[in-house]
Amino acid sequence: MFRDKAREGVRKGGSAARAGLAYVADRIIENAPRIPVRDLAALRRQFPGLGPEQLADKLVAGAAAATSTVGAGVGAAAMLPVPPAMPTELAAEITGVAAIELKLIAELHEVYGVRPPGNLKQRSTAYLNSWSGERGIDVTKPSTVSSALNGPMKRELRQQIMKRMVRDLPNLMPFMVGAAVGAVMNRRDTKKLAARIRKDLRKIQVPWDALPELPPLEAPERPLELGDGSAG
């Protein structure tokens, strides 16, 4: 009897945790097209005189500082027991860090001259795939650039994002270990992600003087405020 109750408790806890992860994954997918991204022209105006690698370094440093701040803020929250469903603070941290890292990934693709084809939503889907798979998008291979986010693709993307979150969960709970450690962990993980993405993008990089003139990026409707210290 006791064993049956324990098993039922674990089953319910697992279902609640999965539901929490699915909820957060859906928020990340919904937020992606709302993330303001600077195109290459805007970045070069903002950081004059820098080459691609120096500019990428600046973007990575800014994003790492921003995700570090998110970790410290959530880490300062009161200690919480681990509930079966995802606590609000953790959901806020995951979505906040994801938005900052998605912006970084989009702008790194601009810097390396490999903007994915398509409209705002299609590019956002490509960046979500890049973020959840922790790899750069090879725009020369159409299979790596997603098209419209239909039902099956959204389900697959949600599963991919949930897998990444489960893998990263020990690093996404800074309130369990305190603000300082949370800040360090987020900063480290953002830099690690950026290093992987940049390694992929360097293989297919297009030099700035060889780039065709690209149209400015569309501004998102209701842009997210990321608090990452960068203008749009």
C-alpha positions as CSV (number, residue, x, y, z in Angstrom):
1,M,0.0,0.0,0.0
2,F,2.7,2.5,1.0
3,R,4.7,1.5,-2.1
4,D,1.7,2.1,-4.3
5,K,1.2,5.5,-2.8
6,A,4.9,6.4,-3.3
7,R,4.8,5.2,-6.9
8,E,1.6,7.3,-7.5
9,G,3.3,10.3,-5.9
10,V,6.4,10.0,-8.2
11,R,4.1,9.6,-11.2
12,K,2.1,12.7,-10.4
13,G,5.3,14.6,-9.6
14,G,6.9,13.6,-12.9
15,S,3.7,14.7,-14.8
16,A,3.7,18.0,-13.0
17,A,7.4,18.6,-13.8
18,R,6.9,17.7,-17.5
19,A,3.9,20.1,-17.6
20,G,6.1,22.8,-16.1
21,L,8.8,22.2,-18.6
22,A,6.3,22.2,-21.5
23,Y,4.8,25.5,-20.3
24,V,8.3,27.1,-20.2
25,A,9.2,25.7,-23.6
26,D,6.1,27.2,-25.1
27,R,6.9,30.6,-23.5
28,I,10.4,30.4,-25.1
29,I,8.9,29.6,-28.5
30,E,6.4,32.4,-28.2
31,N,9.0,34.9,-27.1
32,A,11.5,34.2,-29.9
33,P,9.9,36.4,-32.6
34,R,9.6,39.2,-30.0
35,I,13.4,39.4,-29.3
36,P,14.9,42.6,-30.7
37,V,17.9,41.7,-32.9
38,R,20.5,44.2,-34.3
39,D,21.6,43.5,-37.9
40,L,25.2,43.7,-39.0
41,A,24.9,47.4,-40.1
42,A,23.5,48.4,-36.7
43,L,26.2,46.4,-34.8
44,R,29.0,48.0,-36.9
45,R,27.6,51.5,-36.2
46,Q,27.4,50.7,-32.5
47,F,30.9,49.2,-32.3
48,P,32.9,51.1,-35.0
49,G,36.3,49.9,-35.9
50,L,35.9,46.3,-34.7
51,G,36.5,43.3,-36.9
52,P,34.1,40.2,-36.8
53,E,35.9,38.4,-33.9
54,Q,36.3,41.5,-31.8
55,L,32.6,42.4,-32.4
56,A,31.6,38.8,-31.5
57,D,33.7,39.0,-28.3
58,K,31.8,42.2,-27.3
59,L,28.4,40.5,-27.9
60,V,29.4,37.4,-25.9
61,A,30.7,39.5,-23.0
62,G,27.5,41.6,-22.9
63,A,25.2,38.5,-23.0
64,A,27.3,36.7,-20.3
65,A,27.0,39.7,-18.0
66,A,23.3,39.9,-18.7
67,T,22.6,36.2,-17.9
68,S,24.8,36.5,-14.9
69,T,22.6,39.3,-13.6
70,V,19.5,37.1,-14.2
71,G,21.1,34.3,-12.2
72,A,22.1,36.6,-9.4
73,G,18.6,38.2,-9.2
74,V,16.9,34.8,-9.0
75,G,19.6,33.4,-6.7
76,A,18.8,36.2,-4.2
77,A,15.2,34.8,-3.8
78,A,14.3,33.0,-0.6
79,M,15.3,29.4,-0.5
80,L,12.5,27.2,-1.8
81,P,11.7,23.6,-1.4
82,V,11.7,21.7,-4.7
83,P,8.1,21.4,-5.7
84,P,6.7,18.9,-8.2
85,A,5.7,21.7,-10.6
86,M,8.2,24.4,-11.7
87,P,8.4,27.4,-9.4
88,T,7.8,30.8,-10.9
89,E,11.3,32.0,-10.1
90,L,12.9,29.1,-12.1
91,A,10.5,29.6,-15.0
92,A,11.4,33.3,-15.1
93,E,15.1,32.5,-15.0
94,I,15.0,30.0,-17.8
95,T,12.9,32.2,-20.1
96,G,15.0,35.2,-19.3
97,V,18.3,33.5,-20.0
98,A,16.9,31.9,-23.2
99,A,15.8,35.3,-24.6
100,I,19.3,36.8,-23.9
101,E,21.0,33.8,-25.5
102,L,18.7,33.7,-28.5
103,K,19.5,37.4,-29.1
104,L,23.2,36.6,-28.9
105,I,22.9,33.7,-31.3
106,A,20.9,35.8,-33.9
107,E,23.5,38.6,-33.7
108,L,26.4,36.2,-34.0
109,H,24.9,34.9,-37.2
110,E,24.8,38.5,-38.4
111,V,28.4,39.1,-37.5
112,Y,29.6,36.0,-39.3
113,G,27.6,36.9,-42.4
114,V,25.3,33.8,-42.3
115,R,21.8,35.2,-41.7
116,P,19.2,32.4,-42.1
117,P,16.8,33.0,-45.0
118,G,13.1,33.7,-44.5
119,N,10.9,36.1,-42.5
120,L,11.1,37.0,-38.8
121,K,9.2,33.8,-37.7
122,Q,11.3,31.5,-39.8
123,R,14.5,33.0,-38.6
124,S,13.3,32.8,-35.0
125,T,12.6,29.1,-35.5
126,A,16.1,28.6,-36.9
127,Y,17.6,30.4,-33.9
128,L,15.5,28.3,-31.5
129,N,16.9,25.1,-33.1
130,S,20.4,26.6,-32.8
131,W,19.9,27.4,-29.1
132,S,18.3,24.1,-28.1
133,G,20.9,22.1,-30.1
134,E,23.7,24.4,-29.1
135,R,25.1,24.6,-32.6
136,G,25.3,27.1,-35.4
137,I,22.9,27.1,-38.3
138,D,24.4,26.0,-41.6
139,V,22.5,28.1,-44.1
140,T,24.1,26.1,-47.0
141,K,22.1,23.1,-45.8
142,P,18.3,23.7,-46.1
143,S,17.6,20.8,-43.7
144,T,19.1,22.9,-40.8
145,V,17.0,25.9,-41.5
146,S,13.4,25.3,-40.4
147,S,10.5,26.6,-42.4
148,A,7.1,27.6,-41.0
149,L,6.5,26.5,-37.4
150,N,3.7,24.0,-38.0
151,G,2.1,21.7,-35.4
152,P,4.5,18.7,-35.7
153,M,7.5,21.0,-35.9
154,K,6.4,22.9,-32.9
155,R,6.0,19.7,-30.9
156,E,9.5,18.5,-32.0
157,L,11.0,21.9,-31.1
158,R,9.2,21.8,-27.7
159,Q,10.7,18.3,-27.0
160,Q,14.1,19.5,-28.0
161,I,13.9,22.6,-25.7
162,M,12.6,20.4,-22.9
163,K,15.5,18.0,-23.3
164,R,18.0,20.9,-23.2
165,M,16.3,22.3,-20.0
166,V,16.4,18.9,-18.3
167,R,20.1,18.6,-19.1
168,D,20.7,22.1,-17.8
169,L,18.4,22.0,-14.8
170,P,21.2,21.6,-12.2
171,N,22.7,24.9,-13.6
172,L,19.3,26.6,-13.8
173,M,18.5,26.5,-10.1
174,P,20.8,29.2,-8.6
175,F,18.3,30.0,-5.9
176,M,19.2,26.6,-4.5
177,V,22.9,27.5,-4.1
178,G,22.8,31.3,-3.7
179,A,23.1,34.4,-5.9
180,A,26.9,34.5,-6.4
181,V,27.1,30.9,-7.6
182,G,24.0,31.3,-9.8
183,A,25.6,34.3,-11.5
184,V,28.9,32.5,-12.1
185,M,27.1,29.4,-13.5
186,N,25.0,31.4,-15.9
187,R,28.0,33.5,-17.1
188,R,30.0,30.3,-17.7
189,D,27.2,28.5,-19.5
190,T,26.5,31.4,-21.8
191,K,30.2,31.7,-22.8
192,K,30.3,27.9,-23.4
193,L,27.2,28.1,-25.6
194,A,28.7,31.0,-27.6
195,A,32.0,29.2,-28.1
196,R,30.2,26.2,-29.6
197,I,28.1,28.4,-31.9
198,R,31.1,30.5,-33.0
199,K,33.1,27.4,-33.8
200,D,30.3,26.2,-36.2
201,L,29.8,29.7,-37.7
202,R,33.5,30.2,-38.5
203,K,33.3,27.1,-40.8
204,I,30.8,28.9,-43.0
205,Q,31.7,32.5,-42.3
206,V,31.2,35.0,-45.2
207,P,33.7,38.0,-45.0
208,W,32.0,41.3,-44.7
209,D,33.4,42.6,-48.0
210,A,31.9,39.6,-49.8
211,L,28.4,39.9,-48.3
212,P,25.6,40.9,-50.6
213,E,23.6,43.9,-49.3
214,L,20.9,42.5,-47.0
215,P,17.7,44.3,-46.1
216,P,17.4,45.6,-42.5
217,L,15.9,43.1,-40.0
218,E,12.2,43.6,-39.3
219,A,11.5,45.1,-35.9
220,P,9.3,42.7,-33.8
221,E,5.9,43.6,-32.7
222,R,5.8,44.1,-28.9
223,P,9.5,43.6,-28.5
224,L,10.7,42.0,-25.3
225,E,12.7,44.1,-22.9
226,L,15.7,42.0,-22.1
227,G,17.6,44.2,-19.7
228,D,20.9,43.1,-21.4
229,G,22.2,46.6,-21.7
230,S,21.9,46.8,-25.5
231,A,19.7,48.9,-27.7
232,G,17.3,47.1,-29.9
